[in-house]
Amino acid sequence: MQALLEKLFQIKAQGSSVKAEVIGGITTFLTMAYIIFVNPSILSQAGMDYGAVFVATCLAAAIGCLIMGLWANYPVALAPGMGLNAFFTYSVVLGMGYEWQAALGAVFFSGILFFVLSALKIRAWIINSIPVTLRLAIAAGIGAFLALIGLQNANIIVGHDATLVTLGDLHQVPVLLAGLGFFLIIGLVARKVQGAALISILFITLLGWLLGDVTYEGIVAMPPSLAPTFMQLDIAGAFDVAMLSVIFAFLFVDLFDTSGTLMAVAQRAGMTDAKGKLPRLEKALMADSTASVAGSMLGTSTTTSYIESASGVASGGKTGLTAVIVGVLFILAIFFAPLAGMVPAYATAGAIIYVSVLMLFTLRSVDWDDVTEAAPVAVVLLMTPLTYSIADGIALGFISYVVVKALGGRYHELNWSVAILAALFIAKFIWLG
């Protein structure tokens, strides 16, 4: 077994050990296991079967981790992405009125496009064509969008006829528990406790049960049926013209998220060469896109690489064995469906808001002294949550970037690809709304 593992992962060559890889895998799993509860909670609001999405989430994550570990040999774990699942439910299904089957079709096509771009090695060209400012803005805009969703799920922010939104009733137990869950995560993270989000979700669920708001349904059981979502994607429905912006949003968010995550984790693991380039990068990107395609067939939103993988690397993981361990743990998690079914929305709200905080960190890298850089960021940051659409936020960001650079006399900072995308977005708003 030792020889086989060494042949597959070159553990000694990377200066690691099987023990360190196992510890790294367990650590990564604990830091990202909250998605097991959060993803079904979000996608079920789109009309999808909660139990089936729970199984699809675990299987998509396991498939992604196993491909990433065994093929690309990266210590990077994958699972359905936060932000992308919110876009799937609240923008595409509830906002635009598409059936969730058509939304899965859009996820499928975005995964295929991502795979092709990775295989043809033109990912770098696309990434380099998009200004860093817009990449930072997209991440921050998604963070603000998640914050609004988390606050809504917790009823901390509620609708109001006169002001659109207002503060919820702070006397309600779910509201208080949601707030407690968020603060608990922050406290645990500050103390460097692994699995802070998972601990918070389980603790708040326990409190909800003690207060009579949660019904005990058991902890372990045979997995629910995957049939309600398996191979239910609507390929034809995704061919609607208006869905092009949706596919584009899925593709670009996953592209930026994955590229940034791989670079950050690989640098932390010491995998980059003297020029800062990553070995086997195309394999890693294709592993990510393949997982998205598989996830759409199973019944979940876009699967992407998780920055939480850095916690496993910090704990000693340096090879694909770390990702394989995470994948195995996701498979085992399938048998905890009763526990997942008990978790109320307010228990996951704190985790959603916490993830939004992490995504808002990108704002620190924005050049706020340059108004032509700051303005497009502000547009994306504000319009993504206020339009309740990541796609519209991205579109308005591209348009505003080109406009302010042109009016500011900074034509030389624009490239033709950004200008073309902005023109396409303008056309989309004129003819499709």
C-alpha positions, -999 to +999 in steps of 0.1 A: +000+000+000+028+024+009+044+017-025+012+023-044+005+056-026+040+067-033+036+058-070+003+077-073+011+108-053+049+111-049+044+118-013+081+116-002+092+137-032+068+164-020+084+162+015+052+148+031+040+116+047+008+095+046+000+107+081+004+143+072-018+138+041-046+121+061-045+149+087-046+175+059-076+158+043-096+156+076-088+192+083-099+204+049-131+183+052-140+198+085-136+234+073-158+229+042-183+203+055-208+231+061-217+228+024-234+195+031-261+213+050-260+247+033-263+235-003-295+215+001-310+243+021-304+268-007-313+245-037-344+231-021-358+266-023-357+262-061-381+233-058-355+205-058-358+175-035-338+182-003-326+146+002-316+141-034-296+174-034-279+163-002-267+131-019-258+150-051-238+175-031-218+147-014-213+127-046-203+157-067-178+168-040-164+133-038-161+129-076-143+163-079-119+155-050-111+121-064-104+134-099-083+163-085-063+140-062-058+110-085-054+127-118-040+162-111-023+153-078-033+186-061-043+189-024-074+208-034-109+198-025-140+206-045-177+209-037-207+228-050-197+265-047-212+291-024-225+320-044-230+299-075-257+279-056-273+312-045-272+324-081-288+292-093-317+294-069-324+331-063-315+346-097-320+319-123-350+300-109-368+324-085-357+356-102-358+348-140-385+321-137-367+292-152-373+256-140-344+242-119-340+215-146-331+242-172-307+258-146-289+224-143-286+225-181-269+258-179-245+244-153-238+215-176-229+238-206-208+261-184-188+230-173-184+218-209-171+252-219-148+254-189-134+220-199-128+230-235-111+263-225-088+243-201-080+216-227-072+242-254-050+261-228-067+294-235-077+299-199-047+322-192-057+344-222-092+349-208-080+355-173-054+380-184-080+398-206-102+406-177-089+435-155-079+425-120-103+452-107-133+434-122-122+401-109-120+416-074-153+432-079-171+400-089-158+382-058-169+411-035-203+414-053-210+377-047-200+382-011-225+410-007-251+389-024-245+360+000-247+384+030-282+395+019-293+359+014-280+348+048-296+378+065-329+370+047-328+333+057-323+343+093-351+369+091-327+395+103-336+414+072-372+413+060-393+429+034-410+463+039-435+480+016-421+515+021-384+509+023-380+476+005-361+460+035-360+466+072-347+450+104-365+418+114-380+410+148-351+406+171-373+389+197-378+358+176-357+328+186-346+319+151-333+354+145-313+353+178-299+318+170-288+329+135-269+358+150-254+336+176-243+311+149-225+338+130-207+352+161-198+317+172-181+310+138-161+343+141-150+335+176-139+299+167-121+311+136-103+338+157-092+310+180-081+290+150-105+261+157-108+238+127-144+232+114-158+264+129-187+267+105-196+230+109-195+233+147-217+263+146-243+247+124-245+216+146-246+237+178-274+260+166-293+229+154-289+214+189-302+246+205-331+246+182-340+211+192-336+219+229-360+249+224-385+227+206-381+243+172-363+213+156-377+178+154-352+150+160-351+126+130-320+106+138-284+108+129-274+080+106-295+061+079-293+048+044-290+076+019-321+092+004-330+084-032-311+104-059-338+098-084-356+132-081-326+150-094-305+124-112-302+132-150-331+157-147-312+185-164-330+201-193-305+206-221-330+221-245-342+246-219-307+259-214-306+269-251-329+298-245-311+331-256-316+347-222-297+318-207-265+328-224-258+354-197-265+327-171-241+303-186-216+331-189-220+340-153-216+303-141-185+300-164-167+332-154-173+329-117-161+293-116-131+303-138-120+331-116-127+312-084-109+281-094-079+299-109-075+320-077-079+291-054-055+268-072-028+295-072-033+303-036-033+267-024-004+257-046+017+285-034+009+276+002+019+240-006+051+250-023+041+235-056+049+265-079+081+266-099+108+293-100+086+314-124+056+310-102+038+287-126+018+256-115+025+221-127-003+201-142-025+232-141-046+221-171-053+188-154-065+206-123-088+229-142-102+200-162-108+181-130-128+211-117-149+214-149-155+176-151-169+178-115-193+205-126-206+185-155-210+154-132-227+176-106-252+189-130-261+153-140-264+143-103-285+174-094-265+202-080-252+236-089-216+243-101-188+224-084-157+244-078-124+244-059-125+254-023-101+279-007-107+260+025-082+235+011-055+259+024-063+248+059-054+212+050-022+223+033-013+243+065-019+210+084+006+191+063-012+181+031+008+186-001-003+159-026-035+146-041-039+121-013-052+150+008-080+155-018-087+118-020-092+117+018-117+145+016-135+127-012-138+096+009-152+116+038-178+131+016-189+097+005-192+086+042-212+118+049-240+105+026-252+083+055-258+113+077-289+124+058-313+125+088-289+149+106-289+171+074-326+171+073-329+185+108-308+215+101-330+246+100-323+276+076-313+298+105-286+274+115-269+277+081-274+314+079-244+322+100-222+301+077-235+319+046-228+353+062-194+341+073-185+331+037-196+365+025-171+381+049-143+360+034-153+371-001-154+407+009-118+405+018-109+411-018-119+448-014-087+454+004-068+450-029-088+476-048-071+509-056-096+532-040-075+563-048-083+558-085-119+566-091-119+548-125-110+516-106-132+522-076-164+531-094-168+498-113-161+479-081-188+499-063-212+492-091-207+454-089-207+455-051-240+474-049-259+461-079-253+424-074-273+421-042-297+449-051-306+434-084-305+399-068-285+387-097-248+378-101-252+379-139-266+415-139-239+426-114-212+413-136-228+428-167-231+463-151-196+460-139-182+454-173-202+482-188-193+507-161-156+498-164-155+506-201-176+538-197-156+553-169-122+544-185-134+560-218-148+592-202-118+595-180-094+595-210-079+562-200-085+544-233-051+527-232-062+506-202-090+490-221-086+459-243-108+448-271-122+417-253-135+438-224-150+463-248-167+435-268-181+419-236-195+453-225-211+458-259-227+424-257-240+431-222-255+464-234-272+445-263-285+420-238-301+447-217-316+465-248-332+434-264-336+409-236-340+432-206 
